[in-house]
Amino acid sequence: TLTAITKPLPAPVMQPSGIDYAAAGESFLIVTDQAEIIELDQDFERVISSVTMSQAPLLFRQGTIESNDFYDDQLYVSGDLGEVEIWSKEGERWSQSGEVEIAGAGAIEIGSEALAIPPGTGDIYMGDETGLHVLDKNGTYRKTLVLTREAKPNREASEYTIAGLDFHGGRLYVLTEYHSSILSVDTETGEILEAFALDG
C-alpha cells in the first residue's frame, strides 16, 4: 500500500493538469489548463519560473494541456494539440525548442491524458481510455497496448482509463482514473504485473 501525502499548491497554480520532477533543477514542473508551465521548488511553496504556452489553443482561458514529462533536460507537453511540444529552459527563461507531430496509422485515435518517455529510448508513451499508445521519437505511431490482468482478463480497456504515466527503475507505472491504485505494466504486452493500492 502506498500512502499519499497532500500538499497545497501556491496561489499562482490553478487547475494543474500534469506534473513531473526535474532532478537536474531539483524542482517540480507543473502544466495547467491555462496552458502554463510553472516550476516549483521541492517543498511546493515557491514559484521558481513560469511561462504561458502562447501557441496552445485556449477557449475562455481553458487550455487543452493534459500532461508533461521531463526528459533529457527538456519538458515534453501533450494535449489536444495533435503534437507533443518540447520546451527548454535557459537561465530563468522557458521557450519552445521543438515539437513532435503525432502521425501514422492509428494516430488519430490517440488521446493525451498521460505522457511518459522511457530513459535511453526517446520513445513516447501516451495513455487514455483506449489503452497505452507507443510512438517512436519522431511521433510515428507504433502500437497500442490494452491493459490486461490475468486474474480479470475480460475487463474493458475503459476500466483502466490512464490518468498518469511514469518510468522508474526500468518499469512503467500507470495511474488509473477509476481505481485507487498504481499499476506496474509490461511495456511489450500491456499485462499488469503488480497493483499498488493508494491509501489517503
SULBEL-V671006 format. One record per pair of residues at least 24 apart in sequence whose ideal C-beta (glycine too) atoms are under 8 Angstrom apart, sorted by the first residue. I is the first residue (numbers start at 1). J is the second residue. If there is no record, write none. Layout:
BEGIN
I & J
I & J
END
This chain:
BEGIN
1 & 196
1 & 197
1 & 198
1 & 199
2 & 182
2 & 196
2 & 197
2 & 198
2 & 199
3 & 198
3 & 199
3 & 200
4 & 198
4 & 199
4 & 200
5 & 200
6 & 200
7 & 43
7 & 44
8 & 44
9 & 40
9 & 44
10 & 40
10 & 44
10 & 45
10 & 46
10 & 47
12 & 38
12 & 47
12 & 50
13 & 38
13 & 40
13 & 47
17 & 65
17 & 66
17 & 67
18 & 65
18 & 66
18 & 67
18 & 68
18 & 77
18 & 115
19 & 68
20 & 68
20 & 69
20 & 70
20 & 75
20 & 166
21 & 70
22 & 70
22 & 75
24 & 73
25 & 89
29 & 68
29 & 70
29 & 75
30 & 68
31 & 65
31 & 66
31 & 67
31 & 68
31 & 77
32 & 63
32 & 65
33 & 62
33 & 63
33 & 65
34 & 58
34 & 61
34 & 62
34 & 63
35 & 63
35 & 64
35 & 65
37 & 68
37 & 75
37 & 77
37 & 87
37 & 94
39 & 89
49 & 89
49 & 92
49 & 93
49 & 94
50 & 94
51 & 87
51 & 93
51 & 94
51 & 95
53 & 77
53 & 85
53 & 87
53 & 96
55 & 85
55 & 96
56 & 81
56 & 85
57 & 81
66 & 112
66 & 113
66 & 114
66 & 115
67 & 112
67 & 113
67 & 114
67 & 115
67 & 164
67 & 165
68 & 115
69 & 115
69 & 116
69 & 117
69 & 165
69 & 166
71 & 117
71 & 119
71 & 122
72 & 122
74 & 98
76 & 100
76 & 115
76 & 117
76 & 124
77 & 115
78 & 112
78 & 115
78 & 126
79 & 112
80 & 112
81 & 112
83 & 139
84 & 115
84 & 124
84 & 139
100 & 124
100 & 135
100 & 137
100 & 138
100 & 139
101 & 139
102 & 135
102 & 139
102 & 141
103 & 139
103 & 140
103 & 141
104 & 135
104 & 139
104 & 140
104 & 141
104 & 142
105 & 141
106 & 133
106 & 141
106 & 144
107 & 135
107 & 139
107 & 140
107 & 141
109 & 144
110 & 135
110 & 141
113 & 161
113 & 162
113 & 163
113 & 177
114 & 162
114 & 163
114 & 164
114 & 165
114 & 174
114 & 175
115 & 165
116 & 165
116 & 166
116 & 167
116 & 172
117 & 167
118 & 167
118 & 172
118 & 187
119 & 167
125 & 165
125 & 172
125 & 187
126 & 165
127 & 162
127 & 163
127 & 164
127 & 165
127 & 174
128 & 161
128 & 162
129 & 157
129 & 158
129 & 161
129 & 162
130 & 157
130 & 158
131 & 157
131 & 162
131 & 190
132 & 162
132 & 165
132 & 174
132 & 185
132 & 190
134 & 187
145 & 185
145 & 187
145 & 189
145 & 190
146 & 190
147 & 174
147 & 183
147 & 185
147 & 190
147 & 192
148 & 189
148 & 190
148 & 191
148 & 192
149 & 191
149 & 192
149 & 195
150 & 191
END
